């Protein structure tokens, strides 16, 4: 089979060597049924997470209005601009574990008068509360994103959370509404999501699910807002491969303010909490071990959804994967509590595999939040004082923006070879398809094999296409990364293939992501 290569695709040779690797025979077939639309892929599947952790907020995004770094009311122009280009739909704040020690009254009023606390969870450093409620909502409004506020159950109270919601949403002349106005905000803030605690099984209180249910029931009774500003309320659920929290939460007939269950899942190359593995400089065995854990994650998502389908057949409850991503050993020379890690092509491929899984479960998975936005764990952006660089994970998110609020379409793969090494295995090619809000049909493909190219032949039902136009993300090495000195080592390149001899075939370089519109 021959392909029509455009100049932009030929330029891709710079990514993967002097010449484009020869594609294998067209033995992978992707069938898309455009006549059977599935659930909408909620834009918040591409949500973000910003915790008071390391330089994730301070320096990474917030420099203060008096900084020489260009900013808008304290928020870095370069970082906010890059995030706006991603169409960030949602930001979760202030944590994470930090949320259960955060008292919102300490983050309002003149910044010079706010108390300085110790961030006991993350590095034992000073937290000056410079970023509080007003600053956070300024950020999400600059981004055009929705706000996900995480309440303090661990060291807080029902009263504290109820009063915070009143402060943010009250329309009348209550004392808290007037206090908000005194602090510079006349109109109520728009709170889209509100969580009662975080990781109640661990850093949020070391609770059992049965105990947490009673805590939730009490607190949720008092969480009141104007009807036109009612957030969706999220219960703290399980983590890793657990389903017990979902089982307990979905069988307790929680009648007040209960819309979704949060679930957290991180992947490590070693599969172990201690000795997770390096973020860069790894062998192929650690490439496949990390990526193959997405299969365990999908099994966990499916198992939790099965529990919800049994206990909530009306599908009233969503499953929110509000922390996910890669987690490696701390970067040498950094504060271990700052969770600094390098970001490579492996992280971009990992993100794309996650996206495909979220799309496949779009009927229940209405929100996910990668950990985290800037400088922490699998971040979109790295900064160093005045400098900024976009990570491979950033570019993966950018490729998939057409899938926000798109309508999922059934996809079937045949002839898909196994990629295997050292007792680990997974399908070589992953695929997802959707009809975008613009009416175009989008196809995303991932080749996880770092050594062998693949060729995918597309079969369409209920639609026709003569070409595929989009972008490809790949690089020379499995651990290729963008640095301040070399910021474009991993960056998308133009991609186009056309029908030849009645077939639309797409070559996939090794270790690559391809996202195209089928026209």
Beta strands, then each sheet from edge to edge (+ up, - down):
strand 1: 28-40
strand 2: 47-49
strand 3: 71-72
strand 4: 75-76
strand 5: 90-93
strand 6: 117-119
strand 7: 125-127
strand 8: 146-151
strand 9: 193-196
strand 10: 232-239
strand 11: 260-267
strand 12: 318-326
strand 13: 367-371
strand 14: 381-384
strand 15: 387-390
strand 16: 407-414
strand 17: 418-421
strand 18: 424-427
strand 19: 429-435
strand 20: 441-447
strand 21: 454-461
strand 22: 467-473
strand 23: 493-498
strand 24: 504-508
strand 25: 512-518
sheet 1: 23+ 22- 25+ 20- 19+ 16- 1+ 21+ 24-
sheet 2: 2+ 5+ 8+ 9+ 10+ 11+ 12+ 13+ 2+
sheet 3: 3+ 4-
sheet 4: 6+ 7-
sheet 5: 14+ 15-
sheet 6: 17+ 18-
end
